[in-house]
């Protein structure tokens, strides 16, 4: 198991998903204090993680220790491989995001370009022709939809971690209820793109149960199902309870806080699995 590579992939996934999700949703729908600072910090961290990831990638391709990677090897990876060229695009996009941090909508678009480049470092880049393009598009759609979901969860966590007061309860209700319609679209996008990816990478039910990749994917699906159940609970019961004039908003707040915490934990676990899955050969590779 490539623990350094998995850890870096996981951290980069979390960072870029938060960048796009927070800047995108907060910039369009839910203004947040200190948003430019948050956007700039996430973009800078993304650049640092990308730089570390390039060194780890170069070491793996050259078959050397991380400390033995030289400039020539790095230049070869950057100029002669698709993942290296996508790395350059990512760094440029993150620099643009930092420069546009005061304009979160534009920074979110730059972050989206950076996030999309991760598809070239995954299994979506292994296919060619029409299938390859379909695979890359499915990966990018998956990433964009996940980013908005994770971003809204982060915004909810930032509100729910504090003690409730009437103003904060009202803001939380607006955020959670305002996300409901978009959340349905995101679920459809995640499921549709996930089906495409599973078809291209697993190939059949045998690949799900007979390989480590398939078993990890099944765990990911179970965690996603748990997130869906919690999201439905939030949307149809806990969020409306915050606004009931005759209800107990403090009790509803505690329930929503617990539900969002578990949903966020499931999301983090899924991202860790995605980082691990990216280092494994998919079942179709053995066909």
Secondary structure as UniProt FT lines:
FT   HELIX           3..28
FT   TURN            33..34
FT   HELIX           35..62
FT   HELIX           66..68
FT   HELIX           71..80
FT   HELIX           82..99
FT   TURN            100..102
FT   HELIX           104..116
FT   HELIX           117..121
FT   HELIX           123..125
FT   HELIX           129..160
FT   HELIX           166..178
FT   HELIX           180..201
FT   HELIX           205..209
FT   HELIX           212..233
FT   HELIX           234..238
FT   HELIX           239..242
FT   TURN            245..246
FT   HELIX           249..277
FT   TURN            278..279
FT   HELIX           283..286
//
